[in-house]
Amino acid sequence: MSTADRPTPPDRRRVGVALLGCGNVGAALVGLLLDRGDALAVQSGAQLELTGIAVADPSRPRPVHVPTELLTGDAAGMVADPSVDVVVELMGGLEPAGTLVRASLDAGKPVVTANKALLASPAGMALRALARERGVDLLYEASVAGAIPLVRALRESLTGERIDRVLGIVNGTTNFILTRMASDGAAYGAALSEAQSLGLAEADPTADVAGHDAAAKAAILAGVAFGYDVAGADVYCEGITGIDPALVAFAGRLGHAVKLLAVVERVTAAGGPPAASDPGELSVRVHPALVPTSHPLASVNGAFNAVFIEGEAAGELMLYGQGAGGLPTASAVLGDLIDATRNLVAGTTAPAPERTPARLHPSAELRSACCLSVEVDDEPGVLASVTAAFGAHGVSIRSMEQHDGPASGRARLVFLTHLARWGALSATIEDLAGLDTVERVGPAVPVLDVPVPEGGPR
Ligand SMILES: NC(=O)c1ccc[n+]([C@@H]2O[C@H](COP(=O)([O-])OP(=O)(O)OC[C@H]3O[C@@H](n4cnc5c(N)ncnc54)[C@H](OP(=O)(O)O)[C@@H]3O)[C@@H](O)[C@H]2O)c1
């Protein structure tokens, strides 16, 4: 088709924007839209007009200035309104967000969302497929690592790259807690309370500390970086609640930092790196890990996020920044909104390559050296029964430290193993937890890549 034959895109001098949700991120976005109207019109090629803001309770007082005449409780009516061209979904949760996003796409209206829980659900996969089928933009830069321009970098700049592995610190709450445990020797509970008092953790922190938030992001990264559909529920997930300060200190003496990592990597069925021609299996997982201090991720501290990408031709890249918070997240949403508007003005859509279901690598078949802390009764014979549990599953111990426990008559043992199958480590932990003399067993925390020095901590 010659340029002259192409249909002329509709003349769009004004683009109506419906906002679903006006909480931390939504309110910050309203502020940016109101403050930067003229500049945004230049960037996007059309005047962005906020036509309505759907909230659960329109009568609730808002902490920031929001034009009250725009607030409504009728989200579905707003999506259907013909004056709405683009829908920004910042409500969170699966429903009614899922139904509203579907209705928007069905009506040919592009959607911008930060909703990782929805995107990593089976409903989210169906929505992506619907958007692709209909040729309507579904953009979600803010769903992983807040302000960090990650999704677009992977989808566009690195689209020709064969990516072998993505390692991410994608949850600021847990990174803050682990940083405090390392810098001050704080116990997990004390570090969590501090995060809550600073507004970095929810009153119910489960989604963050159990790793579910990071698992949803790992699933989204598996799609964007590797082209595979992976559900958050299929991501192997171990959080940080069982991390003991003695283990963090032990890791420090080994020259490692403990970080909660989202990992997406290609592996062979045997667990090694696949050849260039072999797509391999995909290991998608979230777990604390010992990261060597020489690795750039080890120095990502506090509530910051970073994602380390290993590509075949590009080599190693790291993107770093604020992974959450109303304003940083709204910045990423705004970028997507401008992109969707530019595409509307040009009569085009953002690229949305087809996805295939992933062949997921079973985590039990992974092999790592691991650290493990065990709290025991400080009695003769206990150490022998504990080490026997490792031996029963063929897990060889490289070194061990003993510390006083949190109460008198208790001791904390911290072990470093040689390379072991994760399945054997899980079986060891199960056996240890069943011993009468064992009060508590922490998770097996794998050592990332680089072999730790022989002989244990320095
Ligand atoms: N906060 C962050 O740092 C961050 C970072 C990255 C991604 N995200 C994602 O961004 C999204 C929004 O997060 P947030 O922190 O802004 O959430 P939030 O503060 O809880 O705000 C949610 C908003 O949605 C509205 N809402 C809830 N249920 C509704 C319903 N049934 N109908 C209409 N409106 C409804 C609420 O109305 P009321 O105000 O009336 O209660 C509120 O305005 C989530 O998907 C989240 O995962 C957040």
The ligand as a MOL file (V3000), in Angstrom:
LIG
                    3D

  0  0  0     0  0            999 V3000
M  V30 BEGIN CTAB
M  V30 COUNTS 48 52 0 0 0
M  V30 BEGIN ATOM
M  V30 1 N 1.7610 2.4540 45.3300 0
M  V30 2 C 2.8480 2.1030 44.6590 0
M  V30 3 O 3.9770 2.4810 45.0070 0
M  V30 4 C 2.7270 1.2490 43.4090 0
M  V30 5 C 3.8870 0.9240 42.6770 0
M  V30 6 C 3.7690 0.1800 41.5040 0
M  V30 7 C 2.5270 -0.2760 41.1110 0
M  V30 8 N 1.4220 0.0300 41.8620 0 CHG=1
M  V30 9 C 0.1160 -0.4600 41.4130 0
M  V30 10 O -0.7000 0.6660 41.1170 0
M  V30 11 C -2.0610 0.3470 41.4010 0
M  V30 12 C -2.6190 1.4040 42.3550 0
M  V30 13 O -1.8880 1.3830 43.5510 0
M  V30 14 P -2.1460 2.4720 44.7040 0
M  V30 15 O -1.0430 2.2890 45.6690 0
M  V30 16 O -2.3720 3.7930 44.1010 0 CHG=-1
M  V30 17 O -3.5210 1.9060 45.3250 0
M  V30 18 P -4.4610 2.6290 46.4060 0
M  V30 19 O -3.7570 3.7500 47.0520 0
M  V30 20 O -5.0260 1.5500 47.2400 0
M  V30 21 O -5.6460 3.2400 45.4980 0
M  V30 22 C -6.6300 2.4560 44.8970 0
M  V30 23 C -7.6730 3.3860 44.3150 0
M  V30 24 O -8.6400 2.5870 43.6210 0
M  V30 25 C -9.9460 2.9500 44.0650 0
M  V30 26 N -10.7810 1.7640 44.0310 0
M  V30 27 C -10.6210 0.6170 44.7070 0
M  V30 28 N -11.6140 -0.2370 44.4260 0
M  V30 29 C -12.4380 0.4110 43.5730 0
M  V30 30 C -13.6460 0.0700 42.9340 0
M  V30 31 N -14.2400 -1.1340 43.1250 0
M  V30 32 N -14.2230 0.9660 42.1030 0
M  V30 33 C -13.6540 2.1840 41.9010 0
M  V30 34 N -12.4920 2.5610 42.4880 0
M  V30 35 C -11.9020 1.6740 43.3130 0
M  V30 36 C -9.7840 3.4900 45.4700 0
M  V30 37 O -10.8820 4.3300 45.7730 0
M  V30 38 P -10.9730 5.1550 47.1690 0
M  V30 39 O -9.8710 6.1680 47.0740 0
M  V30 40 O -12.3250 5.7520 47.1760 0
M  V30 41 O -10.7470 4.1440 48.2360 0
M  V30 42 C -8.4380 4.2140 45.3470 0
M  V30 43 O -8.6400 5.5220 44.8660 0
M  V30 44 C -2.0720 -1.0690 41.9500 0
M  V30 45 O -2.3290 -1.9840 40.9140 0
M  V30 46 C -0.6390 -1.2480 42.4530 0
M  V30 47 O -0.2180 -2.6070 42.4660 0
M  V30 48 C 1.4860 0.7790 42.9930 0
M  V30 END ATOM
M  V30 BEGIN BOND
M  V30 1 1 1 2
M  V30 2 2 2 3
M  V30 3 1 2 4
M  V30 4 1 4 5
M  V30 5 2 4 48
M  V30 6 2 5 6
M  V30 7 1 6 7
M  V30 8 2 7 8
M  V30 9 1 8 9
M  V30 10 1 8 48
M  V30 11 1 9 10
M  V30 12 1 9 46
M  V30 13 1 10 11
M  V30 14 1 11 12
M  V30 15 1 11 44
M  V30 16 1 12 13
M  V30 17 1 13 14
M  V30 18 2 14 15
M  V30 19 1 14 16
M  V30 20 1 14 17
M  V30 21 1 17 18
M  V30 22 2 18 19
M  V30 23 1 18 20
M  V30 24 1 18 21
M  V30 25 1 21 22
M  V30 26 1 22 23
M  V30 27 1 23 24
M  V30 28 1 23 42
M  V30 29 1 24 25
M  V30 30 1 25 26
M  V30 31 1 25 36
M  V30 32 1 26 27
M  V30 33 1 26 35
M  V30 34 2 27 28
M  V30 35 1 28 29
M  V30 36 1 29 30
M  V30 37 2 29 35
M  V30 38 1 30 31
M  V30 39 2 30 32
M  V30 40 1 32 33
M  V30 41 2 33 34
M  V30 42 1 34 35
M  V30 43 1 36 37
M  V30 44 1 36 42
M  V30 45 1 37 38
M  V30 46 2 38 39
M  V30 47 1 38 40
M  V30 48 1 38 41
M  V30 49 1 42 43
M  V30 50 1 44 45
M  V30 51 1 44 46
M  V30 52 1 46 47
M  V30 END BOND
M  V30 END CTAB
M  END
